[in-house]
Amino acid sequence: MSEMQIIITTHGRQSQQLTAQSFSKELHHRTTLVCPKKEYNFLRELRSDWDVVVQPDPEWKLNKKREWVIEEWVRRGHDKIVLIDDDLRFATRKSKTDWHLRPITGDELAAEFQRLEDKLGPEFPHVGFAQRQGNNTIKEAGWKTPGKQVCMMAYYLPIVAKEVRWDTLTLRTDMWATLQLLLKGYPNAVWTETVHDQRAFDAPGGCQRYRTVELLNSEAEKFASMYPGYVTIAQKSYKEQTKDSDTRLEVIVQWQKALEEGIRVRNQRSEREGCVTEGSQVSSPVGD
């Protein structure tokens, strides 16, 4: 079994690889950047200790690129990857009793990635760090099941490659992937002691080249229509105002409800197929 690979999907940010700036040498050695062909030479020369791969189509949006990465890394024989955006920063709680956050980089961050790798597998086929936003409201940090995952997702490929589709939504496909897996009875685990956040919502590069407020809102409505009872839309107010923040719709997902339904359906399927043995049924997991 190979070690967990880190795949950074990047577009238009050749000299601003914020995510990788936080990595230790050990993490760089297992990192691959996936980029358009015109960015390959610059990124290849930027560092010698990471790999760079050209995506087959330079115009792919992020959903198609994520789909291709999963297929390609299965083909390469890997079973664990972290699929991660290129513009993230990381922080961790100051102590078990202090919710305030401090930056985390290098070997200390590598240890947190190892924590994800150790958790990832058939029991929890999708894991990750929590978002920074709202972390101060979590009284007891640790593993949370289920939880929201955006921008960085550690995936156990034997399950995710088989169970997740990427071709219906253009935006919020990280949340969609989580919901698909939960509704099929596969719990995730989110480590809330360590968090990530983006440098800015609408920074140049990445999805900014096609992500408009009109597309965001239509995709939110589409997501909600696909999963009535699990996804609703709301107009939220934002601390950091942007030109679109007053009109942007966001989605609210009932993660716990989805997991409970997924486990129920999965257990019913096992009973119908006559493959229930002692201890084989899935129950709602509790984070360690």
N, C-alpha and C positions, 0 to 999 in steps of 0.2 A: 504494500500500500504506500503510495507516494504522499509526501507532506502536502498540506493544504496550499493551493496556489492562490495568489492574489492577482486579480484581473482588473486593471483600471481602464475603464472606457473613457476615451478623451477625444475632443474635437475642438480645434481652434484655440488651444491653450498651451502651445508648445513650450513657452518659457515660464509658465505659471502652474507647474505641477504641485499644487499645494498639498494634496494628499500624500504624495511620495516624500515631500520635504520632512514629514514627521517620522519616516521609517528609519529603522536601524539597518546596518549593512546586511544582517541576516534576512530581514524582510525584503530588502531590495533584490536579493538573490532569488527569491521565489515570486517576484513581481513581473507581470507582463502588461505593457501598455498596448491597447488596441486602438488604432488611429487610421485616418484616411492616408492614402499613399503619399500625398504631397507633404505630409508632416513627418513621414518616416525618417528621413535622413537627419533632420534636426534632433528628433527625440533619440535616435540611435547614437548620435554623437554626444548627447548631453550627459549620459552616464554609460559606463561599461558593465555595470553590475545588475542591470535589468534587461529584460527581453522586450522587443518591440515587434508587433505583428500588424500587418496591413489588413484592414477589413476589406472583404471582396467588393463592396459597393461603397464609394465615398459619400454617397448621398443618404445612406441609411439613417433613419431616426433611431433613438435610443432603444425603443422596443425591439426592433429588428436586430440591432447589434447585440443586445442581451440574449436573444434567442440563438443567434449564431455562435456566441461565445460558449453557451452551454453545450450545443451540439459539437462544437470543435474540441472542447476540453474532454468531453466523453470520448470522442474519437482518439484523442491523445492518450487515453488510458487513465485519466484522473477521476477520483471519486469525490474530492472535496475542493471547493473553490470559495473565495470571497469575491463577489461581484461588487465593485465599488466605484463611486463617482470620483472625479479628479480634483474636486474643490473642497475637500473636507479638512477640518481641524478636529483635534481630539482633546478630551479633558477627562479627569477622574476626580472623584470625591476626595476631599482632604483627609478624611478619616471615616471610620464606621459611624461616628457620632456627629460628624460635621458635613452637612449637605453641600457646602460651598465647593466649587470646582477649581482645579488648577490644571494648567496644560500638561499633557503627557506626550512624550516622544521617545524615539530611540529604543533602547533595550527594555525600558519599562512598558512601552507600548507593545513591543514584541511579545512580552509575557501575557498581555491581555489578548492578543491574537491567538496565542497558544491556548488560552482558556476557551476561546470560541471553538478551536479545532478539537479540543478534548470533549466538548459538549456535543458537537455535530456528529450525526450518524442516523441510523434507522429510527431510533426513538424520537430524536429531534432533528428532522431533516432540513430545518431552516432556523438559523440563529443569527444574532448580531448584537451590536451595541445600541443603547437607547439614544433617542434624540436629546440634545441639550435642552431644548424648549420644554418647560414643564417639569424638568427633573427635580427641581426644588420641592415639588409637591409630593414626591415619593418619600414616605417616612422610613421605610425599611428597604434599603437597596439590596439588590442581589439578582437572582434569576426571576424573571417575570414570565408567566405562561398563562394565556397567550399575550402577545404584545405587538405594537405597530413597528414595522420595519420599513425604512426608506433610505435610499442613497447608498447603503451598504448591506449586503445580504450574504451570509455564509450559507452555501447550499451543499447538501449531500446529493450528488448528481444521479445516483441510481434511482432515486425517487423523484427528484425535481424534474429531470429530463423527461420522465414518463408522464408526469401528472400536471404540468403547467403549460398553458398556452400563452402566447405573446402577441397574437395577431389581430385582436379585436380592439384593444385600446392603444392609443398612441402615447398618452401621458398617464402618470400614476401606475405604471405597470409593476413597480415594486410592491405597492399596496395590493394590487390585483393578484399578484403571484401569492402573496401571503394568504389572502382570502380564499383563493382556489385550494390551497393546501389544507387550510383549516377546515373547509367544508368537506374535504375528503377524509377528515379524521387524523391529519398529521399535525401534531402540535409544534409550535415554535417556542423558542426560549430567547428572551432579550435580557442582556446583562446591563442592569441599570446603574451600576457603580461607575461605569465608563461610558462616555457619551461622545457623539460627534455633532458638528454643525457645519453648515455651508458658510463660505465667506460672505455671500450675498445671494439673494434669490434670483436676481435678474442680471448677474454678472456676464460680461461678454463671453462668447464661446458656448460650448455644450448645447443644451436644448434651446438656448436663447435665440438661435437663428430661426426657429420655427414656432416657438411657444408664444402665442399671443393670448391676451385675456379672453378673446372670443373662443379660441381653441380650448383653453383651460376650462371655461364654463361649459362648453358643449360636451367636453369629455367628462366633466363631473356629472352632468345630467345623464349621459349615456351609462356611466358606471352605476349610478343609482337605479336606472331602469333595468339593468341587467340583474341586480340583486335586491329586489324589493324586500323589505324586512331586515336587511342587513346593512344597506348603505343608504344614507340620507345626505342631502346637501344643505349647506348653510352659508350665509355671508358672514365672515368673521372680521373682526377688527384687528389690526396689526400694530404692534409697538413701533416697528420701523416702517414708516409710510413709503410707498412707492406710487408711481403714477397709476397703477392698477389696483391698489389695495382696497379702494372703496367699492370696487365693482367685482372683485374676484370671489368666485364661489369655491368653497372647500367641501370635501366629503368627510362624513363621520361614519365610521365602520364599527359594527358591533362584533368585535373580535371574539369575545367570550361566547356569545350566542352562536357564532359560526362554528367554533370548535365543538361545542356541545352537540350541535346538530350533526357535524361531521362524524363525531365518535359514535353517535346513535346509528347513523346510516351505515357506517363501516361495520359495526357489530351486527346489525341486521343482515348485512351481506354475508358475513362470515357464517351466521346461523343458517341462512338459506343454502349456502354452498356446502353445509355439513362439515365445516372444518374447525368447529369450536372445540378446543381441548382445554383442560384446566390451565388457567393463566393466560389463555390466548386472546381473550377479549380486551379491548382497549378501554381504559378508564381515563378520566380527566387527570392529567399530570399536575404535580405540584413542583415548582422550581426548587432546586437544591438550596 
